[in-house]
Amino acid sequence: MSLQTLFEQAVADSKDLPERPDNMTLLKIYALFKQASCGDVEGKRPGFTDMVGRAKYDAWDGLKGTLKEEAMQQYIDLIAGLKG
């Protein structure tokens, strides 16, 4: 199976995890997904009134420079670990 196929399967699996991950893990899942799908973060950082948007932006920004393929593999590994 290709890395892209495994990534797409992990995305599908992420919607059906046995239990909801904690917020830090959810941010990691989000950031890895965005890095794998879109590459480095672009645009302005949300203002302090948008706490959720700001946290998501910061998590994604923390992966700046990570290759898409590397982000895909980390995402696949993270979801596999959460599935149990």
mmCIF file of the N, C-alpha and C atoms, coordinates in Angstrom:
data_MODEL
# 
_entry.id   MODEL 
# 
loop_
_atom_site.group_PDB 
_atom_site.id 
_atom_site.type_symbol 
_atom_site.label_atom_id 
_atom_site.label_alt_id 
_atom_site.label_comp_id 
_atom_site.label_asym_id 
_atom_site.label_entity_id 
_atom_site.label_seq_id 
_atom_site.pdbx_PDB_ins_code 
_atom_site.Cartn_x 
_atom_site.Cartn_y 
_atom_site.Cartn_z 
_atom_site.occupancy 
_atom_site.B_iso_or_equiv 
_atom_site.pdbx_formal_charge 
_atom_site.auth_seq_id 
_atom_site.auth_comp_id 
_atom_site.auth_asym_id 
_atom_site.auth_atom_id 
_atom_site.pdbx_PDB_model_num 
ATOM 1   N N  . MET A 1 1  ? 0.826   -1.187 0.000  1.00 0.00 ? 1  MET A N  1 
ATOM 2   C CA . MET A 1 1  ? 0.000   0.000  0.000  1.00 0.00 ? 1  MET A CA 1 
ATOM 3   C C  . MET A 1 1  ? 0.870   1.250  0.000  1.00 0.00 ? 1  MET A C  1 
ATOM 4   N N  . SER A 1 2  ? 0.410   2.271  -0.704 1.00 0.00 ? 2  SER A N  1 
ATOM 5   C CA . SER A 1 2  ? 1.164   3.522  -0.753 1.00 0.00 ? 2  SER A CA 1 
ATOM 6   C C  . SER A 1 2  ? 0.971   4.304  0.543  1.00 0.00 ? 2  SER A C  1 
ATOM 7   N N  . LEU A 1 3  ? 1.884   5.217  0.793  1.00 0.00 ? 3  LEU A N  1 
ATOM 8   C CA . LEU A 1 3  ? 1.803   6.058  1.984  1.00 0.00 ? 3  LEU A CA 1 
ATOM 9   C C  . LEU A 1 3  ? 0.510   6.865  1.960  1.00 0.00 ? 3  LEU A C  1 
ATOM 10  N N  . GLN A 1 4  ? 0.133   7.362  0.778  1.00 0.00 ? 4  GLN A N  1 
ATOM 11  C CA . GLN A 1 4  ? -1.107  8.141  0.639  1.00 0.00 ? 4  GLN A CA 1 
ATOM 12  C C  . GLN A 1 4  ? -2.322  7.296  1.024  1.00 0.00 ? 4  GLN A C  1 
ATOM 13  N N  . THR A 1 5  ? -2.355  6.054  0.583  1.00 0.00 ? 5  THR A N  1 
ATOM 14  C CA . THR A 1 5  ? -3.472  5.158  0.903  1.00 0.00 ? 5  THR A CA 1 
ATOM 15  C C  . THR A 1 5  ? -3.523  4.880  2.400  1.00 0.00 ? 5  THR A C  1 
ATOM 16  N N  . LEU A 1 6  ? -2.365  4.625  3.005  1.00 0.00 ? 6  LEU A N  1 
ATOM 17  C CA . LEU A 1 6  ? -2.310  4.387  4.447  1.00 0.00 ? 6  LEU A CA 1 
ATOM 18  C C  . LEU A 1 6  ? -2.759  5.632  5.221  1.00 0.00 ? 6  LEU A C  1 
ATOM 19  N N  . PHE A 1 7  ? -2.362  6.807  4.732  1.00 0.00 ? 7  PHE A N  1 
ATOM 20  C CA . PHE A 1 7  ? -2.762  8.067  5.361  1.00 0.00 ? 7  PHE A CA 1 
ATOM 21  C C  . PHE A 1 7  ? -4.277  8.237  5.291  1.00 0.00 ? 7  PHE A C  1 
ATOM 22  N N  . GLU A 1 8  ? -4.850  8.002  4.122  1.00 0.00 ? 8  GLU A N  1 
ATOM 23  C CA . GLU A 1 8  ? -6.301  8.127  3.950  1.00 0.00 ? 8  GLU A CA 1 
ATOM 24  C C  . GLU A 1 8  ? -7.044  7.148  4.859  1.00 0.00 ? 8  GLU A C  1 
ATOM 25  N N  . GLN A 1 9  ? -6.508  5.947  5.025  1.00 0.00 ? 9  GLN A N  1 
ATOM 26  C CA . GLN A 1 9  ? -7.117  4.968  5.924  1.00 0.00 ? 9  GLN A CA 1 
ATOM 27  C C  . GLN A 1 9  ? -7.029  5.447  7.369  1.00 0.00 ? 9  GLN A C  1 
ATOM 28  N N  . ALA A 1 10 ? -5.892  6.027  7.745  1.00 0.00 ? 10 ALA A N  1 
ATOM 29  C CA . ALA A 1 10 ? -5.718  6.551  9.107  1.00 0.00 ? 10 ALA A CA 1 
ATOM 30  C C  . ALA A 1 10 ? -6.689  7.702  9.369  1.00 0.00 ? 10 ALA A C  1 
ATOM 31  N N  . VAL A 1 11 ? -6.925  8.551  8.355  1.00 0.00 ? 11 VAL A N  1 
ATOM 32  C CA . VAL A 1 11 ? -7.891  9.640  8.501  1.00 0.00 ? 11 VAL A CA 1 
ATOM 33  C C  . VAL A 1 11 ? -9.279  9.055  8.764  1.00 0.00 ? 11 VAL A C  1 
ATOM 34  N N  . ALA A 1 12 ? -9.648  8.033  8.012  1.00 0.00 ? 12 ALA A N  1 
ATOM 35  C CA . ALA A 1 12 ? -10.939 7.377  8.227  1.00 0.00 ? 12 ALA A CA 1 
ATOM 36  C C  . ALA A 1 12 ? -10.996 6.746  9.621  1.00 0.00 ? 12 ALA A C  1 
ATOM 37  N N  . ASP A 1 13 ? -9.906  6.095  10.027 1.00 0.00 ? 13 ASP A N  1 
ATOM 38  C CA . ASP A 1 13 ? -9.845  5.455  11.348 1.00 0.00 ? 13 ASP A CA 1 
ATOM 39  C C  . ASP A 1 13 ? -9.936  6.477  12.477 1.00 0.00 ? 13 ASP A C  1 
ATOM 40  N N  . SER A 1 14 ? -9.434  7.686  12.237 1.00 0.00 ? 14 SER A N  1 
ATOM 41  C CA . SER A 1 14 ? -9.421  8.707  13.287 1.00 0.00 ? 14 SER A CA 1 
ATOM 42  C C  . SER A 1 14 ? -10.827 9.123  13.698 1.00 0.00 ? 14 SER A C  1 
ATOM 43  N N  . LYS A 1 15 ? -11.780 8.910  12.825 1.00 0.00 ? 15 LYS A N  1 
ATOM 44  C CA . LYS A 1 15 ? -13.164 9.274  13.113 1.00 0.00 ? 15 LYS A CA 1 
ATOM 45  C C  . LYS A 1 15 ? -13.869 8.199  13.936 1.00 0.00 ? 15 LYS A C  1 
ATOM 46  N N  . ASP A 1 16 ? -13.215 7.080  14.143 1.00 0.00 ? 16 ASP A N  1 
ATOM 47  C CA . ASP A 1 16 ? -13.848 5.946  14.830 1.00 0.00 ? 16 ASP A CA 1 
ATOM 48  C C  . ASP A 1 16 ? -12.935 5.376  15.916 1.00 0.00 ? 16 ASP A C  1 
ATOM 49  N N  . LEU A 1 17 ? -12.304 6.259  16.675 1.00 0.00 ? 17 LEU A N  1 
ATOM 50  C CA . LEU A 1 17 ? -11.414 5.803  17.749 1.00 0.00 ? 17 LEU A CA 1 
ATOM 51  C C  . LEU A 1 17 ? -12.237 5.296  18.928 1.00 0.00 ? 17 LEU A C  1 
ATOM 52  N N  . PRO A 1 18 ? -11.683 4.345  19.706 1.00 0.00 ? 18 PRO A N  1 
ATOM 53  C CA . PRO A 1 18 ? -12.426 3.789  20.829 1.00 0.00 ? 18 PRO A CA 1 
ATOM 54  C C  . PRO A 1 18 ? -12.772 4.830  21.898 1.00 0.00 ? 18 PRO A C  1 
ATOM 55  N N  . GLU A 1 19 ? -11.918 5.839  22.084 1.00 0.00 ? 19 GLU A N  1 
ATOM 56  C CA . GLU A 1 19 ? -12.243 6.919  23.018 1.00 0.00 ? 19 GLU A CA 1 
ATOM 57  C C  . GLU A 1 19 ? -11.674 8.230  22.496 1.00 0.00 ? 19 GLU A C  1 
ATOM 58  N N  . ARG A 1 20 ? -12.278 9.322  22.930 1.00 0.00 ? 20 ARG A N  1 
ATOM 59  C CA . ARG A 1 20 ? -11.855 10.644 22.475 1.00 0.00 ? 20 ARG A CA 1 
ATOM 60  C C  . ARG A 1 20 ? -10.506 10.988 23.090 1.00 0.00 ? 20 ARG A C  1 
ATOM 61  N N  . PRO A 1 21 ? -9.530  11.359 22.238 1.00 0.00 ? 21 PRO A N  1 
ATOM 62  C CA . PRO A 1 21 ? -8.208  11.733 22.759 1.00 0.00 ? 21 PRO A CA 1 
ATOM 63  C C  . PRO A 1 21 ? -8.276  13.039 23.556 1.00 0.00 ? 21 PRO A C  1 
ATOM 64  N N  . ASP A 1 22 ? -7.269  13.266 24.395 1.00 0.00 ? 22 ASP A N  1 
ATOM 65  C CA . ASP A 1 22 ? -7.210  14.524 25.140 1.00 0.00 ? 22 ASP A CA 1 
ATOM 66  C C  . ASP A 1 22 ? -6.917  15.673 24.173 1.00 0.00 ? 22 ASP A C  1 
ATOM 67  N N  . ASN A 1 23 ? -7.071  16.892 24.650 1.00 0.00 ? 23 ASN A N  1 
ATOM 68  C CA . ASN A 1 23 ? -6.929  18.065 23.775 1.00 0.00 ? 23 ASN A CA 1 
ATOM 69  C C  . ASN A 1 23 ? -5.550  18.186 23.139 1.00 0.00 ? 23 ASN A C  1 
ATOM 70  N N  . MET A 1 24 ? -4.504  17.871 23.873 1.00 0.00 ? 24 MET A N  1 
ATOM 71  C CA . MET A 1 24 ? -3.153  17.964 23.305 1.00 0.00 ? 24 MET A CA 1 
ATOM 72  C C  . MET A 1 24 ? -2.975  16.974 22.161 1.00 0.00 ? 24 MET A C  1 
ATOM 73  N N  . THR A 1 25 ? -3.518  15.781 22.324 1.00 0.00 ? 25 THR A N  1 
ATOM 74  C CA . THR A 1 25 ? -3.438  14.767 21.265 1.00 0.00 ? 25 THR A CA 1 
ATOM 75  C C  . THR A 1 25 ? -4.280  15.194 20.066 1.00 0.00 ? 25 THR A C  1 
ATOM 76  N N  . LEU A 1 26 ? -5.445  15.775 20.327 1.00 0.00 ? 26 LEU A N  1 
ATOM 77  C CA . LEU A 1 26 ? -6.284  16.266 19.235 1.00 0.00 ? 26 LEU A CA 1 
ATOM 78  C C  . LEU A 1 26 ? -5.558  17.358 18.441 1.00 0.00 ? 26 LEU A C  1 
ATOM 79  N N  . LEU A 1 27 ? -4.847  18.229 19.133 1.00 0.00 ? 27 LEU A N  1 
ATOM 80  C CA . LEU A 1 27 ? -4.071  19.270 18.448 1.00 0.00 ? 27 LEU A CA 1 
ATOM 81  C C  . LEU A 1 27 ? -2.969  18.652 17.596 1.00 0.00 ? 27 LEU A C  1 
ATOM 82  N N  . LYS A 1 28 ? -2.327  17.621 18.118 1.00 0.00 ? 28 LYS A N  1 
ATOM 83  C CA . LYS A 1 28 ? -1.266  16.929 17.372 1.00 0.00 ? 28 LYS A CA 1 
ATOM 84  C C  . LYS A 1 28 ? -1.850  16.273 16.118 1.00 0.00 ? 28 LYS A C  1 
ATOM 85  N N  . ILE A 1 29 ? -3.007  15.622 16.263 1.00 0.00 ? 29 ILE A N  1 
ATOM 86  C CA . ILE A 1 29 ? -3.683  15.001 15.123 1.00 0.00 ? 29 ILE A CA 1 
ATOM 87  C C  . ILE A 1 29 ? -3.997  16.064 14.075 1.00 0.00 ? 29 ILE A C  1 
ATOM 88  N N  . TYR A 1 30 ? -4.563  17.181 14.519 1.00 0.00 ? 30 TYR A N  1 
ATOM 89  C CA . TYR A 1 30 ? -4.917  18.274 13.613 1.00 0.00 ? 30 TYR A CA 1 
ATOM 90  C C  . TYR A 1 30 ? -3.680  18.796 12.879 1.00 0.00 ? 30 TYR A C  1 
ATOM 91  N N  . ALA A 1 31 ? -2.628  19.085 13.644 1.00 0.00 ? 31 ALA A N  1 
ATOM 92  C CA . ALA A 1 31 ? -1.419  19.669 13.062 1.00 0.00 ? 31 ALA A CA 1 
ATOM 93  C C  . ALA A 1 31 ? -0.773  18.727 12.057 1.00 0.00 ? 31 ALA A C  1 
ATOM 94  N N  . LEU A 1 32 ? -0.689  17.450 12.392 1.00 0.00 ? 32 LEU A N  1 
ATOM 95  C CA . LEU A 1 32 ? -0.099  16.477 11.465 1.00 0.00 ? 32 LEU A CA 1 
ATOM 96  C C  . LEU A 1 32 ? -0.942  16.347 10.199 1.00 0.00 ? 32 LEU A C  1 
ATOM 97  N N  . PHE A 1 33 ? -2.267  16.344 10.366 1.00 0.00 ? 33 PHE A N  1 
ATOM 98  C CA . PHE A 1 33 ? -3.150  16.267 9.205  1.00 0.00 ? 33 PHE A CA 1 
ATOM 99  C C  . PHE A 1 33 ? -2.939  17.459 8.285  1.00 0.00 ? 33 PHE A C  1 
ATOM 100 N N  . LYS A 1 34 ? -2.922  18.659 8.862  1.00 0.00 ? 34 LYS A N  1 
ATOM 101 C CA . LYS A 1 34 ? -2.753  19.869 8.061  1.00 0.00 ? 34 LYS A CA 1 
ATOM 102 C C  . LYS A 1 34 ? -1.384  19.909 7.384  1.00 0.00 ? 34 LYS A C  1 
ATOM 103 N N  . GLN A 1 35 ? -0.338  19.514 8.113  1.00 0.00 ? 35 GLN A N  1 
ATOM 104 C CA . GLN A 1 35 ? 1.006   19.513 7.537  1.00 0.00 ? 35 GLN A CA 1 
ATOM 105 C C  . GLN A 1 35 ? 1.084   18.515 6.386  1.00 0.00 ? 35 GLN A C  1 
ATOM 106 N N  . ALA A 1 36 ? 0.484   17.336 6.574  1.00 0.00 ? 36 ALA A N  1 
ATOM 107 C CA . ALA A 1 36 ? 0.502   16.301 5.541  1.00 0.00 ? 36 ALA A CA 1 
ATOM 108 C C  . ALA A 1 36 ? -0.348  16.699 4.336  1.00 0.00 ? 36 ALA A C  1 
ATOM 109 N N  . SER A 1 37 ? -1.417  17.426 4.569  1.00 0.00 ? 37 SER A N  1 
ATOM 110 C CA . SER A 1 37 ? -2.342  17.789 3.501  1.00 0.00 ? 37 SER A CA 1 
ATOM 111 C C  . SER A 1 37 ? -1.962  19.080 2.782  1.00 0.00 ? 37 SER A C  1 
ATOM 112 N N  . CYS A 1 38 ? -1.497  20.065 3.544  1.00 0.00 ? 38 CYS A N  1 
ATOM 113 C CA . CYS A 1 38 ? -1.316  21.414 3.000  1.00 0.00 ? 38 CYS A CA 1 
ATOM 114 C C  . CYS A 1 38 ? 0.116   21.920 3.038  1.00 0.00 ? 38 CYS A C  1 
ATOM 115 N N  . GLY A 1 39 ? 0.984   21.278 3.798  1.00 0.00 ? 39 GLY A N  1 
ATOM 116 C CA . GLY A 1 39 ? 2.341   21.786 3.956  1.00 0.00 ? 39 GLY A CA 1 
ATOM 117 C C  . GLY A 1 39 ? 2.405   22.805 5.082  1.00 0.00 ? 39 GLY A C  1 
ATOM 118 N N  . ASP A 1 40 ? 3.406   23.663 5.043  1.00 0.00 ? 40 ASP A N  1 
ATOM 119 C CA . ASP A 1 40 ? 3.614   24.633 6.117  1.00 0.00 ? 40 ASP A CA 1 
ATOM 120 C C  . ASP A 1 40 ? 2.425   25.585 6.257  1.00 0.00 ? 40 ASP A C  1 
ATOM 121 N N  . VAL A 1 41 ? 2.203   25.996 7.502  1.00 0.00 ? 41 VAL A N  1 
ATOM 122 C CA . VAL A 1 41 ? 1.113   26.919 7.819  1.00 0.00 ? 41 VAL A CA 1 
ATOM 123 C C  . VAL A 1 41 ? 1.323   28.244 7.088  1.00 0.00 ? 41 VAL A C  1 
ATOM 124 N N  . GLU A 1 42 ? 0.217   28.843 6.667  1.00 0.00 ? 42 GLU A N  1 
ATOM 125 C CA . GLU A 1 42 ? 0.254   30.143 6.003  1.00 0.00 ? 42 GLU A CA 1 
ATOM 126 C C  . GLU A 1 42 ? -0.791  31.036 6.657  1.00 0.00 ? 42 GLU A C  1 
ATOM 127 N N  . GLY A 1 43 ? -0.664  32.313 6.423  1.00 0.00 ? 43 GLY A N  1 
ATOM 128 C CA . GLY A 1 43 ? -1.647  33.251 6.943  1.00 0.00 ? 43 GLY A CA 1 
ATOM 129 C C  . GLY A 1 43 ? -1.256  33.775 8.313  1.00 0.00 ? 43 GLY A C  1 
ATOM 130 N N  . LYS A 1 44 ? -2.091  34.669 8.804  1.00 0.00 ? 44 LYS A N  1 
ATOM 131 C CA . LYS A 1 44 ? -1.831  35.290 10.096 1.00 0.00 ? 44 LYS A CA 1 
ATOM 132 C C  . LYS A 1 44 ? -2.302  34.409 11.241 1.00 0.00 ? 44 LYS A C  1 
ATOM 133 N N  . ARG A 1 45 ? -1.606  34.535 12.343 1.00 0.00 ? 45 ARG A N  1 
ATOM 134 C CA . ARG A 1 45 ? -1.996  33.832 13.567 1.00 0.00 ? 45 ARG A CA 1 
ATOM 135 C C  . ARG A 1 45 ? -3.261  34.492 14.099 1.00 0.00 ? 45 ARG A C  1 
ATOM 136 N N  . PRO A 1 46 ? -4.284  33.694 14.458 1.00 0.00 ? 46 PRO A N  1 
ATOM 137 C CA . PRO A 1 46 ? -5.520  34.276 14.997 1.00 0.00 ? 46 PRO A CA 1 
ATOM 138 C C  . PRO A 1 46 ? -5.251  35.103 16.258 1.00 0.00 ? 46 PRO A C  1 
ATOM 139 N N  . GLY A 1 47 ? -6.107  36.066 16.491 1.00 0.00 ? 47 GLY A N  1 
ATOM 140 C CA . GLY A 1 47 ? -5.984  36.930 17.659 1.00 0.00 ? 47 GLY A CA 1 
ATOM 141 C C  . GLY A 1 47 ? -6.255  36.191 18.960 1.00 0.00 ? 47 GLY A C  1 
ATOM 142 N N  . PHE A 1 48 ? -5.952  36.860 20.075 1.00 0.00 ? 48 PHE A N  1 
ATOM 143 C CA . PHE A 1 48 ? -6.077  36.200 21.376 1.00 0.00 ? 48 PHE A CA 1 
ATOM 144 C C  . PHE A 1 48 ? -7.525  35.886 21.748 1.00 0.00 ? 48 PHE A C  1 
ATOM 145 N N  . THR A 1 49 ? -8.499  36.479 21.065 1.00 0.00 ? 49 THR A N  1 
ATOM 146 C CA . THR A 1 49 ? -9.896  36.170 21.361 1.00 0.00 ? 49 THR A CA 1 
ATOM 147 C C  . THR A 1 49 ? -10.327 34.830 20.749 1.00 0.00 ? 49 THR A C  1 
ATOM 148 N N  . ASP A 1 50 ? -9.560  34.341 19.779 1.00 0.00 ? 50 ASP A N  1 
ATOM 149 C CA . ASP A 1 50 ? -9.853  33.049 19.144 1.00 0.00 ? 50 ASP A CA 1 
ATOM 150 C C  . ASP A 1 50 ? -8.883  32.008 19.708 1.00 0.00 ? 50 ASP A C  1 
ATOM 151 N N  . MET A 1 51 ? -9.178  31.545 20.918 1.00 0.00 ? 51 MET A N  1 
ATOM 152 C CA . MET A 1 51 ? -8.258  30.638 21.624 1.00 0.00 ? 51 MET A CA 1 
ATOM 153 C C  . MET A 1 51 ? -8.065  29.314 20.876 1.00 0.00 ? 51 MET A C  1 
ATOM 154 N N  . VAL A 1 52 ? -9.144  28.747 20.363 1.00 0.00 ? 52 VAL A N  1 
ATOM 155 C CA . VAL A 1 52 ? -9.060  27.462 19.664 1.00 0.00 ? 52 VAL A CA 1 
ATOM 156 C C  . VAL A 1 52 ? -8.272  27.620 18.362 1.00 0.00 ? 52 VAL A C  1 
ATOM 157 N N  . GLY A 1 53 ? -8.613  28.636 17.594 1.00 0.00 ? 53 GLY A N  1 
ATOM 158 C CA . GLY A 1 53 ? -7.905  28.885 16.341 1.00 0.00 ? 53 GLY A CA 1 
ATOM 159 C C  . GLY A 1 53 ? -6.428  29.134 16.561 1.00 0.00 ? 53 GLY A C  1 
ATOM 160 N N  . ARG A 1 54 ? -6.129  29.853 17.624 1.00 0.00 ? 54 ARG A N  1 
ATOM 161 C CA . ARG A 1 54 ? -4.737  30.163 17.959 1.00 0.00 ? 54 ARG A CA 1 
ATOM 162 C C  . ARG A 1 54 ? -3.976  28.892 18.341 1.00 0.00 ? 54 ARG A C  1 
ATOM 163 N N  . ALA A 1 55 ? -4.602  28.035 19.133 1.00 0.00 ? 55 ALA A N  1 
ATOM 164 C CA . ALA A 1 55 ? -3.965  26.770 19.539 1.00 0.00 ? 55 ALA A CA 1 
ATOM 165 C C  . ALA A 1 55 ? -3.713  25.885 18.323 1.00 0.00 ? 55 ALA A C  1 
ATOM 166 N N  . LYS A 1 56 ? -4.688  25.816 17.422 1.00 0.00 ? 56 LYS A N  1 
ATOM 167 C CA . LYS A 1 56 ? -4.525  25.018 16.204 1.00 0.00 ? 56 LYS A CA 1 
ATOM 168 C C  . LYS A 1 56 ? -3.397  25.581 15.340 1.00 0.00 ? 56 LYS A C  1 
ATOM 169 N N  . TYR A 1 57 ? -3.389  26.898 15.175 1.00 0.00 ? 57 TYR A N  1 
ATOM 170 C CA . TYR A 1 57 ? -2.345  27.539 14.378 1.00 0.00 ? 57 TYR A CA 1 
ATOM 171 C C  . TYR A 1 57 ? -0.967  27.245 14.967 1.00 0.00 ? 57 TYR A C  1 
ATOM 172 N N  . ASP A 1 58 ? -0.841  27.408 16.276 1.00 0.00 ? 58 ASP A N  1 
ATOM 173 C CA . ASP A 1 58 ? 0.450   27.186 16.938 1.00 0.00 ? 58 ASP A CA 1 
ATOM 174 C C  . ASP A 1 58 ? 0.911   25.736 16.809 1.00 0.00 ? 58 ASP A C  1 
ATOM 175 N N  . ALA A 1 59 ? -0.026  24.794 16.937 1.00 0.00 ? 59 ALA A N  1 
ATOM 176 C CA . ALA A 1 59 ? 0.321   23.377 16.805 1.00 0.00 ? 59 ALA A CA 1 
ATOM 177 C C  . ALA A 1 59 ? 0.823   23.083 15.390 1.00 0.00 ? 59 ALA A C  1 
ATOM 178 N N  . TRP A 1 60 ? 0.127   23.608 14.410 1.00 0.00 ? 60 TRP A N  1 
ATOM 179 C CA . TRP A 1 60 ? 0.513   23.405 13.005 1.00 0.00 ? 60 TRP A CA 1 
ATOM 180 C C  . TRP A 1 60 ? 1.835   24.103 12.724 1.00 0.00 ? 60 TRP A C  1 
ATOM 181 N N  . ASP A 1 61 ? 1.990   25.329 13.232 1.00 0.00 ? 61 ASP A N  1 
ATOM 182 C CA . ASP A 1 61 ? 3.219   26.095 13.020 1.00 0.00 ? 61 ASP A CA 1 
ATOM 183 C C  . ASP A 1 61 ? 4.432   25.378 13.618 1.00 0.00 ? 61 ASP A C  1 
ATOM 184 N N  . GLY A 1 62 ? 4.206   24.604 14.673 1.00 0.00 ? 62 GLY A N  1 
ATOM 185 C CA . GLY A 1 62 ? 5.281   23.848 15.313 1.00 0.00 ? 62 GLY A CA 1 
ATOM 186 C C  . GLY A 1 62 ? 5.869   22.768 14.415 1.00 0.00 ? 62 GLY A C  1 
ATOM 187 N N  . LEU A 1 63 ? 5.157   22.420 13.355 1.00 0.00 ? 63 LEU A N  1 
ATOM 188 C CA . LEU A 1 63 ? 5.625   21.388 12.422 1.00 0.00 ? 63 LEU A CA 1 
ATOM 189 C C  . LEU A 1 63 ? 6.243   21.987 11.160 1.00 0.00 ? 63 LEU A C  1 
ATOM 190 N N  . LYS A 1 64 ? 6.409   23.296 11.148 1.00 0.00 ? 64 LYS A N  1 
ATOM 191 C CA . LYS A 1 64 ? 6.956   23.977 9.962  1.00 0.00 ? 64 LYS A CA 1 
ATOM 192 C C  . LYS A 1 64 ? 8.267   23.319 9.540  1.00 0.00 ? 64 LYS A C  1 
ATOM 193 N N  . GLY A 1 65 ? 8.377   23.045 8.255  1.00 0.00 ? 65 GLY A N  1 
ATOM 194 C CA . GLY A 1 65 ? 9.576   22.425 7.716  1.00 0.00 ? 65 GLY A CA 1 
ATOM 195 C C  . GLY A 1 65 ? 9.518   20.903 7.662  1.00 0.00 ? 65 GLY A C  1 
ATOM 196 N N  . THR A 1 66 ? 8.501   20.309 8.300  1.00 0.00 ? 66 THR A N  1 
ATOM 197 C CA . THR A 1 66 ? 8.337   18.857 8.247  1.00 0.00 ? 66 THR A CA 1 
ATOM 198 C C  . THR A 1 66 ? 7.828   18.472 6.859  1.00 0.00 ? 66 THR A C  1 
ATOM 199 N N  . LEU A 1 67 ? 8.454   17.494 6.250  1.00 0.00 ? 67 LEU A N  1 
ATOM 200 C CA . LEU A 1 67 ? 8.023   17.028 4.932  1.00 0.00 ? 67 LEU A CA 1 
ATOM 201 C C  . LEU A 1 67 ? 6.622   16.429 5.020  1.00 0.00 ? 67 LEU A C  1 
ATOM 202 N N  . LYS A 1 68 ? 5.857   16.578 3.947  1.00 0.00 ? 68 LYS A N  1 
ATOM 203 C CA . LYS A 1 68 ? 4.496   16.034 3.932  1.00 0.00 ? 68 LYS A CA 1 
ATOM 204 C C  . LYS A 1 68 ? 4.499   14.534 4.206  1.00 0.00 ? 68 LYS A C  1 
ATOM 205 N N  . GLU A 1 69 ? 5.449   13.821 3.587  1.00 0.00 ? 69 GLU A N  1 
ATOM 206 C CA . GLU A 1 69 ? 5.511   12.365 3.766  1.00 0.00 ? 69 GLU A CA 1 
ATOM 207 C C  . GLU A 1 69 ? 5.814   11.999 5.220  1.00 0.00 ? 69 GLU A C  1 
ATOM 208 N N  . GLU A 1 70 ? 6.685   12.772 5.844  1.00 0.00 ? 70 GLU A N  1 
ATOM 209 C CA . GLU A 1 70 ? 7.029   12.526 7.248  1.00 0.00 ? 70 GLU A CA 1 
ATOM 210 C C  . GLU A 1 70 ? 5.819   12.790 8.142  1.00 0.00 ? 70 GLU A C  1 
ATOM 211 N N  . ALA A 1 71 ? 5.082   13.854 7.850  1.00 0.00 ? 71 ALA A N  1 
ATOM 212 C CA . ALA A 1 71 ? 3.872   14.172 8.618  1.00 0.00 ? 71 ALA A CA 1 
ATOM 213 C C  . ALA A 1 71 ? 2.826   13.074 8.436  1.00 0.00 ? 71 ALA A C  1 
ATOM 214 N N  . MET A 1 72 ? 2.708   12.561 7.212  1.00 0.00 ? 72 MET A N  1 
ATOM 215 C CA . MET A 1 72 ? 1.761   11.465 6.960  1.00 0.00 ? 72 MET A CA 1 
ATOM 216 C C  . MET A 1 72 ? 2.114   10.251 7.810  1.00 0.00 ? 72 MET A C  1 
ATOM 217 N N  . GLN A 1 73 ? 3.392   9.890  7.828  1.00 0.00 ? 73 GLN A N  1 
ATOM 218 C CA . GLN A 1 73 ? 3.822   8.716  8.586  1.00 0.00 ? 73 GLN A CA 1 
ATOM 219 C C  . GLN A 1 73 ? 3.582   8.918  10.081 1.00 0.00 ? 73 GLN A C  1 
ATOM 220 N N  . GLN A 1 74 ? 3.876   10.107 10.602 1.00 0.00 ? 74 GLN A N  1 
ATOM 221 C CA . GLN A 1 74 ? 3.641   10.387 12.016 1.00 0.00 ? 74 GLN A CA 1 
ATOM 222 C C  . GLN A 1 74 ? 2.154   10.316 12.339 1.00 0.00 ? 74 GLN A C  1 
ATOM 223 N N  . TYR A 1 75 ? 1.320   10.805 11.423 1.00 0.00 ? 75 TYR A N  1 
ATOM 224 C CA . TYR A 1 75 ? -0.137  10.755 11.601 1.00 0.00 ? 75 TYR A CA 1 
ATOM 225 C C  . TYR A 1 75 ? -0.601  9.298  11.653 1.00 0.00 ? 75 TYR A C  1 
ATOM 226 N N  . ILE A 1 76 ? -0.137  8.512  10.687 1.00 0.00 ? 76 ILE A N  1 
ATOM 227 C CA . ILE A 1 76 ? -0.495  7.080  10.629 1.00 0.00 ? 76 ILE A CA 1 
ATOM 228 C C  . ILE A 1 76 ? -0.103  6.383  11.929 1.00 0.00 ? 76 ILE A C  1 
ATOM 229 N N  . ASP A 1 77 ? 1.128   6.640  12.401 1.00 0.00 ? 77 ASP A N  1 
ATOM 230 C CA . ASP A 1 77 ? 1.622   6.006  13.628 1.00 0.00 ? 77 ASP A CA 1 
ATOM 231 C C  . ASP A 1 77 ? 0.809   6.447  14.849 1.00 0.00 ? 77 ASP A C  1 
ATOM 232 N N  . LEU A 1 78 ? 0.469   7.734  14.911 1.00 0.00 ? 78 LEU A N  1 
ATOM 233 C CA . LEU A 1 78 ? -0.305  8.256  16.046 1.00 0.00 ? 78 LEU A CA 1 
ATOM 234 C C  . LEU A 1 78 ? -1.683  7.620  16.098 1.00 0.00 ? 78 LEU A C  1 
ATOM 235 N N  . ILE A 1 79 ? -2.365  7.576  14.977 1.00 0.00 ? 79 ILE A N  1 
ATOM 236 C CA . ILE A 1 79 ? -3.721  6.995  14.938 1.00 0.00 ? 79 ILE A CA 1 
ATOM 237 C C  . ILE A 1 79 ? -3.650  5.495  15.257 1.00 0.00 ? 79 ILE A C  1 
ATOM 238 N N  . ALA A 1 80 ? -2.648  4.813  14.734 1.00 0.00 ? 80 ALA A N  1 
ATOM 239 C CA . ALA A 1 80 ? -2.503  3.379  15.028 1.00 0.00 ? 80 ALA A CA 1 
ATOM 240 C C  . ALA A 1 80 ? -2.319  3.171  16.531 1.00 0.00 ? 80 ALA A C  1 
ATOM 241 N N  . GLY A 1 81 ? -1.554  4.022  17.177 1.00 0.00 ? 81 GLY A N  1 
ATOM 242 C CA . GLY A 1 81 ? -1.351  3.921  18.624 1.00 0.00 ? 81 GLY A CA 1 
ATOM 243 C C  . GLY A 1 81 ? -2.625  4.189  19.405 1.00 0.00 ? 81 GLY A C  1 
ATOM 244 N N  . LEU A 1 82 ? -3.462  5.088  18.899 1.00 0.00 ? 82 LEU A N  1 
ATOM 245 C CA . LEU A 1 82 ? -4.715  5.427  19.581 1.00 0.00 ? 82 LEU A CA 1 
ATOM 246 C C  . LEU A 1 82 ? -5.789  4.355  19.392 1.00 0.00 ? 82 LEU A C  1 
ATOM 247 N N  . LYS A 1 83 ? -5.685  3.615  18.300 1.00 0.00 ? 83 LYS A N  1 
ATOM 248 C CA . LYS A 1 83 ? -6.644  2.543  18.046 1.00 0.00 ? 83 LYS A CA 1 
ATOM 249 C C  . LYS A 1 83 ? -6.446  1.383  19.012 1.00 0.00 ? 83 LYS A C  1 
ATOM 250 N N  . GLY A 1 84 ? -5.221  1.300  19.543 1.00 0.00 ? 84 GLY A N  1 
ATOM 251 C CA . GLY A 1 84 ? -4.961  0.250  20.527 1.00 0.00 ? 84 GLY A CA 1 
ATOM 252 C C  . GLY A 1 84 ? -4.379  -0.949 20.005 1.00 0.00 ? 84 GLY A C  1 
# 
